[in-house]
Amino acid sequence: MSSVIWYLYEFARKSWAESFAGAKTNPEIMEAPDRFRDFPQVIPENCIACGACTAACPAPSAIKLVRSEDNSHEEGITYPVINTRGCIRCGFCAEVCPTDPKTLLCGENHLIREEFTILPVEKTFTIDDYLCIRCKKCMNTCPVEGAITEDENKIIIDKSKCISCGECLKTCPVKGAVKGIFVSNIQEQKQIIQLLVNTLEKRIEDEEENIKQLEGGEVFRVDLSINEFVDQAHNIVTNDELILDIIQKMTDRLKMRIITWDQGKCNDCRLCVADCPSGAITYTKEEGVQRNADKCLRCSVCYQTCPFGVVGYYVARFLLDEPRLEGGVIHITVKASQLPQGAG
């Protein structure tokens, strides 16, 4: 009987109730492990609206692109929004995000840390603990003793000793396990990324009529010479290594959604107008249903809604044939979407 009274007394104490209520938030009780992946954090101003994150996400409805409203001073921006009820915290969105700095952050391996920018080098290297297989080839290759070490079964690069020679990147057998990050010219890098996205989109738009002919499962291939893009990129920055690095990362990670619009098939049913999340599709009596491509998020809602086949939905992937600027070619593969089409 006395033990029961003691337990009742303990449960009634205010300190116990406070500890119980704060068990999931009290930092002294809840401490995340080093490898913990949180829900992705979004930095809207870095987003270039490429849609790579939504295409890579394996969880239905976990991530979508939204557009903020225009105002008198500037146009709205497009950026991803995370649904924490659907997100499985796999980190794929952050992995494929082509922007530097990242638009999406969900773990220490996807951060461009502020301390990197104080180093007197143009490029620094970091190891992705999720991809690293602990083969230690980088440690054996590194010419600076102590620059790459192992601590608690994790391979770590000491930024204070690293001379940015890149030998670790060359010898690593796992693509992406060692990442080279340019820590200068961040704004210029964003401009080059946007330029490359625009160049790829323009090349795809030139083939729009051929793409419209694709049936389910069919593939359309086209090549893009990067010579003209490189000439334009040189107007932004003259570092060929940086330009090539951006092209390689973009072609490795980027998947682009493509929306086509056949106005001749439209019957002005206006089903798509109500469903469009960005206001890109509008209706007036004079012009009927119209689509503003600049506001389109390529979310494919209109494709899945339209019963008349006005909207086409495709996915493009990219491959750089060889890691070189002169004479380099990006292979573009476009495939019709497998999503169901039409309201019915």
Buried (B, 14 or more C-beta within 10 A) or exposed (E): EEEEEEEEEEEEEEEEEEEEEEEEEEEEEEEEEEEEBEEBBBBEEBBBBBBBBBBBBEBEEBBBBBBEEEEEEEEBBBBBEBEEEEBEBBBBBBBBBBBBBBBBBBBBBBBBEEEBEEBEBBBBBBBBBBBBEEBEBBBEBBEEEEBBBEEEEEBBBEBEEBEBBEBBBEBBEEEBBBBBBBBBBBEBBBBBBBBBBEBBBEBBEEBEEEBBEBEEEEEBEBEBEBEEBBEEBBEBBEBBEBBBBBBBBBBBBBBBBBBBBEEEEBEEBBBBBEBBBBBBBBBEEEEEBBBEEEBBBBBBBBBBBBEBEBBBBBBBBBEBEEEEBEEBBBBBEBBBBEEEBEEE
